[in-house]
Amino acid sequence: MAETIQASAVVAPEQHGLRLDQAAAELFPDYSRSRLQEWIRSGALSCDGEQVRPRDKVREGAVLELLAELEAEVSWLPESIKLDIVYEDASILVVNKQAGLVVHPAVGHRSGTLVNALLSYYPELVNLPRAGVVHRLDKDTSGLMVVARSLTAHADLVRQLSERTVKREYMAVCIGAMTGGGRIDVPLGRHPRDRKKMAVVAGGKEAITHYRVAERFGHHTAISVRLETGRTHQIRVHMAHQHYPLIGDPTYGGRPRIPRGAEQPLIDGLRGFPRQALHARALGLIHPQQQELCEWEVPLPADMDELLGLLRRFDPVVPDGPAY
């Protein structure tokens, strides 16, 4: 059901001469710029009682009046799916997403997603863009995600992500023995031949990944990763580009690489690992309402914990270095 929005605001001296859509974004911060522009064009948001264009300039003292219907942003259905909720209040929800759960419906995944689950827990999220989801994790990546529960929180979180102030740290297990960490700064875009994949491409979007060695093994490395940007498949593509693909990554990792002379438990563990070994373990942001730094951290899921146990036992560091 649509919600009726009725509000008014007066243009301040420092907003004199701004475009109407710019002034409206400052005066009605609960709503996105694109939504406000739609309301201006339809006449739902007026200036001194007149319908004007988004680009028209406003004067000090002008009265902006808003009378609009807040239509549901999504048409997806709620489904009873168990979620691991780490934190919740009136503004945000922090979820520890399990591997195998798609974030939102798309072609091939019309139901059974995180969004369907969120709509079951909080039906009012139907009024938010993408049901409050402001960033994604791949289907087979586990770990922390933040979801907005109000338009104000949604706008604030989108801004923080855009300004790259949200802390996102991951744990990954890679093929290959690293000698140290580093910074990867190469652009990413759609693969020129396979549109379902991402790739390092000239002219792609800026993508920056920081990583450090967390634990070394004979032929593998556990790394801690911090994202500066948040491109699709960024960690997976960047590490494969460095020739250290993630264990279990069917898209960028190729076939499992088995160390020469590996014992059967390790062979079985590497061949049978069901997903890319990637977990979003830590999240930090400024709370949209309290304006205080909030941080969360969750342990590794059982499958990655067991994988590390296998590597510690059957793939120890050896003096002569790795061999396949």
C-alpha positions in Angstrom: 0.0 0.0 0.0 1.3 3.5 -0.9 2.2 5.9 1.8 1.2 9.6 1.5 4.1 12.0 2.0 3.3 15.6 3.0 6.0 18.1 3.9 7.3 21.6 3.3 10.6 23.5 3.7 11.9 27.0 3.2 15.0 27.7 1.0 17.8 28.9 3.3 20.2 31.8 2.4 23.0 29.4 1.6 20.8 27.5 -0.8 19.9 30.6 -2.8 20.7 30.1 -6.5 20.9 26.3 -6.3 19.0 24.1 -8.8 15.6 23.1 -7.4 16.6 19.4 -7.3 19.9 20.3 -5.4 18.0 22.4 -2.9 15.3 19.7 -2.5 18.0 17.0 -1.9 19.3 19.1 1.0 15.8 20.0 2.4 14.3 16.5 2.0 17.3 14.3 2.8 15.1 11.2 3.4 14.6 10.8 -0.4 17.0 10.1 -3.2 17.8 12.8 -5.8 16.3 10.7 -8.6 13.0 10.3 -6.7 12.9 14.0 -5.9 13.4 14.8 -9.6 10.5 12.5 -10.5 8.3 14.3 -8.0 9.4 17.7 -9.4 8.6 16.7 -13.0 5.2 15.3 -11.9 4.3 18.4 -9.9 4.2 16.5 -6.6 7.0 18.8 -5.4 6.3 22.5 -6.1 8.1 25.8 -5.5 6.0 28.6 -4.2 2.9 26.8 -5.4 4.1 26.4 -9.0 5.4 23.5 -11.0 8.9 24.1 -12.2 11.8 22.1 -13.7 14.5 20.3 -11.7 17.2 22.6 -13.2 15.4 25.9 -12.3 17.1 28.0 -9.7 15.5 28.7 -6.3 15.6 31.9 -4.3 16.1 32.4 -0.6 12.7 32.2 1.2 11.0 30.1 -1.4 8.7 27.5 -0.1 9.0 23.9 -1.4 5.9 21.8 -0.8 5.8 18.1 -1.2 2.6 16.0 -1.5 3.3 12.6 -3.0 2.5 8.9 -2.9 5.5 6.8 -1.8 4.9 3.8 -3.9 6.4 0.4 -3.1 9.8 0.1 -4.6 9.8 -3.6 -5.1 7.2 -6.2 -6.2 8.9 -9.2 -4.8 7.1 -11.5 -2.3 8.1 -12.2 1.3 9.3 -15.7 2.1 10.1 -17.4 5.4 13.8 -17.9 5.2 16.0 -18.1 8.3 18.5 -15.2 8.7 21.4 -14.8 11.0 20.7 -11.3 12.3 23.8 -9.8 14.0 22.3 -6.4 14.9 19.1 -4.5 14.4 17.5 -1.2 15.4 15.0 1.2 13.8 17.6 2.4 11.2 19.7 -0.6 10.1 19.9 -4.3 10.1 23.2 -6.2 10.0 23.0 -9.8 8.6 25.5 -12.6 8.5 24.6 -14.0 5.1 25.1 -17.7 4.5 26.8 -19.0 1.4 24.4 -20.1 -1.3 21.9 -17.3 -0.6 21.3 -14.9 -3.5 20.9 -11.3 -2.4 18.0 -10.2 -4.5 15.7 -11.7 -7.2 17.0 -11.7 -10.8 16.7 -13.9 -13.8 17.2 -17.5 -12.6 16.6 -16.6 -9.0 13.0 -15.2 -8.7 12.6 -16.4 -5.1 14.5 -17.8 -2.2 16.7 -14.7 -1.9 17.8 -12.4 0.9 15.4 -9.8 -0.2 12.5 -12.3 0.0 13.6 -13.1 3.5 13.9 -9.4 4.5 10.4 -8.7 3.3 9.1 -11.5 5.6 10.9 -10.1 8.6 10.0 -6.4 7.9 7.2 -5.9 5.3 7.7 -2.1 5.4 11.0 -2.6 3.5 8.8 -2.9 0.4 8.9 1.0 0.4 12.7 1.1 0.1 14.8 0.8 -3.0 15.9 -2.9 -3.3 14.2 -3.5 0.1 16.9 -1.6 1.8 19.9 -3.5 0.3 22.7 -1.0 -0.3 25.5 -3.4 -1.2 25.9 -7.0 -2.3 27.7 -10.2 -1.6 28.0 -12.9 -4.3 25.7 -15.9 -3.9 28.5 -18.1 -2.6 30.3 -15.5 -0.5 29.3 -15.5 3.2 29.4 -12.8 5.7 28.3 -9.4 6.9 25.9 -7.1 5.0 24.1 -3.9 6.2 20.5 -3.2 5.2 18.7 0.1 5.6 15.3 0.1 7.4 14.4 3.8 6.6 14.8 6.2 3.7 17.0 8.4 5.8 19.3 5.4 6.7 19.3 4.3 3.0 20.4 7.7 1.7 23.1 7.9 4.4 24.5 4.4 3.8 24.6 5.0 0.0 26.5 8.2 0.7 29.0 6.5 2.9 29.6 3.7 0.4 30.0 6.3 -2.4 32.6 8.2 -0.2 34.4 4.9 0.6 34.2 5.3 4.3 32.5 2.0 5.0 35.0 -0.6 6.4 34.7 -4.0 4.7 37.2 -6.7 5.5 37.2 -10.2 4.2 39.0 -13.5 4.7 40.0 -15.4 1.6 42.0 -18.6 1.0 44.0 -18.5 -2.2 45.9 -21.0 -4.4 49.6 -20.3 -4.3 52.2 -19.4 -1.6 52.5 -15.6 -1.2 55.5 -13.9 0.2 53.6 -10.8 1.3 50.6 -8.6 0.9 50.0 -5.6 -1.4 47.7 -3.2 -3.1 45.9 -4.0 -6.4 44.8 -1.0 -8.4 43.6 -2.1 -11.8 40.2 -1.3 -13.5 37.4 -3.8 -13.8 34.6 -4.2 -16.3 32.5 -6.8 -18.1 34.6 -9.5 -19.8 34.8 -8.6 -23.5 33.5 -12.1 -24.6 31.7 -13.6 -21.6 29.2 -11.0 -20.3 28.5 -13.0 -17.2 32.1 -12.5 -16.0 34.1 -9.5 -14.9 37.7 -8.9 -16.0 40.6 -6.4 -15.8 39.9 -4.2 -18.8 41.3 -0.9 -20.0 38.8 1.9 -19.5 36.9 -0.1 -16.8 35.8 1.3 -13.4 38.5 2.0 -10.8 38.9 -0.9 -8.4 41.3 -1.0 -5.5 42.0 -3.9 -3.2 44.3 -4.1 -0.2 45.5 -7.5 1.1 47.9 -9.0 3.6 49.0 -12.4 4.5 47.1 -13.9 7.5 48.5 -17.4 7.4 50.9 -19.2 5.1 50.8 -22.8 4.0 52.9 -24.9 1.6 50.9 -24.2 -1.5 48.1 -21.9 -0.3 47.7 -18.6 1.5 45.0 -17.2 3.8 44.7 -13.5 3.3 42.9 -10.6 5.0 41.4 -8.3 2.3 40.1 -4.7 2.6 38.1 -3.2 -0.2 38.5 0.5 -1.1 36.0 0.2 -3.9 33.2 -2.4 -4.3 33.0 -3.6 -7.8 31.3 -6.9 -8.8 33.5 -9.9 -8.1 36.3 -7.5 -7.2 38.3 -9.7 -4.9 37.9 -12.8 -7.0 39.0 -11.1 -10.2 41.9 -9.1 -8.6 43.4 -12.1 -6.9 43.1 -14.2 -10.0 44.8 -11.4 -11.9 47.7 -11.6 -9.4 47.9 -15.4 -10.1 46.5 -16.3 -6.7 42.9 -17.3 -7.4 40.6 -18.3 -4.6 40.1 -21.9 -3.7 36.8 -23.2 -5.0 36.1 -20.3 -7.4 34.5 -22.0 -10.4 34.5 -18.8 -12.5 38.0 -17.4 -12.0 39.9 -20.2 -10.4 40.0 -22.9 -13.0 40.2 -26.5 -12.0 41.5 -27.4 -8.5 45.3 -27.5 -8.3 46.5 -30.4 -6.2 50.0 -30.2 -4.7 52.3 -33.0 -5.7 52.3 -35.8 -3.2 49.2 -34.5 -1.4 47.5 -36.9 1.0 43.9 -38.0 0.3 42.2 -35.8 2.9 43.7 -32.7 1.3 42.9 -33.9 -2.2 39.3 -34.5 -1.2 39.0 -31.2 0.6 40.3 -29.1 -2.3 38.3 -30.9 -4.9 35.1 -30.9 -2.8 35.2 -27.3 -1.5 31.8 -26.1 -2.8 32.3 -22.4 -3.3 34.9 -19.6 -3.5 36.7 -19.4 -0.1 35.6 -15.9 0.7 34.0 -14.5 3.8 33.0 -10.9 4.7 34.1 -11.1 8.3 34.1 -7.4 9.5 32.0 -4.3 8.8 32.3 -0.8 10.1 30.2 2.3 9.4 28.9 5.5 10.9 25.4 4.8 12.3 22.9 6.9 10.2 21.0 8.0 13.3 23.4 8.0 16.2 26.3 9.3 14.0 28.7 7.1 15.9 31.1 4.5 14.6 29.7 1.0 14.8 31.7 -2.2 14.0 30.8 -5.9 13.8 32.9 -9.0 13.2 31.7 -12.6 12.8 33.8 -15.8 12.8 34.5 -17.9 9.8 31.8 -20.3 8.7 32.3 -24.0 9.3 33.4 -24.9 5.7 36.2 -22.3 5.7 37.3 -23.2 9.2 37.5 -26.9 8.2 39.4 -25.9 5.0 42.0 -24.0 7.1 42.3 -27.0 9.4 43.1 -29.3 6.5 45.7 -26.9 5.2 47.4 -26.6 8.6 47.6 -30.4 8.9 48.3 -31.5 5.3 49.8 -28.5 3.6 52.4 -27.1 6.0 55.1 -24.7 4.9 58.1 -26.6 3.6 61.7 -25.2 3.3 62.0 -26.0 -0.4 58.9 -24.1 -1.4 55.7 -25.1 -3.2 55.5 -27.7 -5.9 52.5 -29.0 -7.9 
